[in-house]
Amino acid sequence: MVKKADEDQAEVLERRRVRRRLVALETVFVLVLVAGLALWSAPVALVVGGLLGVLACERALADRRAVGVRRGGEAVGGERQ
């Protein structure tokens, strides 16, 4: 039983590491994209950067809400499940 719990813990930690790496890779990709747009047109880069920032915030909030839903408790946004 303890061995199973240790394996589950290790799996959760590995998923977190992979997720952090993926988020870091996505962040670098977006920064390079916006920097490339800035070389072409600064206003376009600002607009695209703003839109991508809003999408990133919405995605982060959706992830937090999903965690609350899985637990069966109250979600972060105050919604009752």
C-alpha positions in Angstrom: 0.0 0.0 0.0 2.8 2.4 0.9 4.6 1.5 -2.4 1.5 2.4 -4.4 1.3 5.8 -2.6 5.0 6.5 -3.3 4.5 5.6 -7.0 1.5 7.9 -7.2 3.5 10.7 -5.5 6.3 10.2 -8.0 3.9 10.3 -10.9 2.3 13.5 -9.7 5.8 15.1 -9.3 6.8 14.0 -12.8 3.6 15.4 -14.3 4.3 18.8 -12.6 7.8 18.8 -14.0 6.6 18.1 -17.5 3.9 20.7 -17.2 6.4 23.4 -16.0 8.7 22.6 -18.9 5.9 22.8 -21.4 4.8 26.2 -19.9 8.3 27.4 -20.1 8.6 26.3 -23.8 5.3 27.9 -24.6 6.4 31.2 -22.9 9.7 31.3 -24.9 7.8 30.6 -28.1 5.3 33.5 -27.5 8.1 35.9 -26.5 10.0 35.1 -29.7 6.8 35.5 -31.7 6.0 38.9 -30.1 9.7 40.1 -30.5 9.5 39.2 -34.2 6.3 41.1 -34.6 7.9 44.1 -32.8 10.6 44.1 -35.4 7.9 44.5 -38.1 5.4 46.7 -36.3 5.4 47.8 -32.6 1.6 48.5 -32.4 0.8 45.0 -33.8 3.2 43.4 -31.3 1.5 45.3 -28.4 -2.0 44.2 -29.6 -1.0 40.6 -30.1 0.9 40.6 -26.8 -2.1 41.9 -25.0 -4.4 39.3 -26.5 -2.0 36.5 -25.7 -1.7 37.8 -22.1 -5.5 37.7 -21.7 -5.6 34.1 -23.1 -2.8 33.0 -20.7 -4.8 34.4 -17.7 -8.0 32.8 -18.8 -6.1 29.5 -19.3 -4.6 29.7 -15.8 -8.0 30.5 -14.3 -9.6 27.6 -16.1 -6.9 25.2 -14.8 -7.6 26.4 -11.2 -11.3 26.0 -11.6 -10.9 22.5 -13.0 -8.9 21.5 -9.9 -11.7 22.7 -7.7 -14.3 20.8 -9.7 -12.3 17.5 -9.4 -12.2 17.8 -5.6 -16.0 18.2 -5.5 -15.7 21.4 -3.5 -16.1 25.0 -4.3 -14.3 26.2 -7.4 -11.9 29.2 -7.3 -14.4 31.5 -9.0 -16.9 31.1 -6.3 -19.1 28.7 -8.2 -20.7 25.8 -6.4 -20.4 22.4 -8.0 
